[in-house]
Amino acid sequence: MSRPLVAVIGRRAAQVPILRFSATLAAEAIGEAVWAAGGEPVVLHGPADDPLAELRQRLSSFDGVLLPGGADVEPSRYGAAAASQTTDTVAFQDDFDLGVTHAVIDLELPTLAICRGMQVLNVALGGSLMQHIDETNTLHHNAVHHVDVTVGSRLHAIVGTETIDVSSYHHQAIDRLGGDLTVTAVAADGVVEAVEHRRADIVAVQWHPEDRHATSDTDAALFGDLVDRARKRRDSQ
């Protein structure tokens, strides 16, 4: 049986040591995690002038979508002035990721959004972000910490437990929650760790499940769920 096609939204890099020019990239761990779950990861290139209608058509060829982590979202996208801690924003990437987010909602494509991907989802739906989190009793910037999962949520059904350990690498987080989103996991300090769309087929997490997909059953389950949803969509067409 052929593997479901999962579009991994590419990250634009200005320079890569082994290439002469700029590149559209995806983290190796993302591809490995999707593959291990039974999916076929395909890095999606984003033309700078890709209109939403064409983006919808391109994405309709896929069975699922993965919105990965990346740089900070430009604060003007959610009506804020840039704080000193907000760095390395990429206008093109914001345009592309926001377009993809609107397209997957319109197409009802099975989607897993990770870290920046969850933040972009929130901004696309009218939410805002905290531009910097000060480390308190929970370390977010580069650590593993506990997350409490909401019983009865889709996430709870996926991971099968109320408390999980997650690999965290971020300094921004959801502030005002976007429309049609429900919080389904939080850290001990109150930082939103997961959301779900009330109508669209989207699960989003703040942590990086690709980091430990080979050793953590709950992280692997997120990719397994994405591929399972993608396969069911393909088979129903």
Summary of the structure (lengths in Angstrom):
residues: 237
radius of gyration: 16.7
end to end distance: 15.7
largest distance: 50.6
contacts: 806
relative contact order: 0.18
helix: 32%
strand: 24%
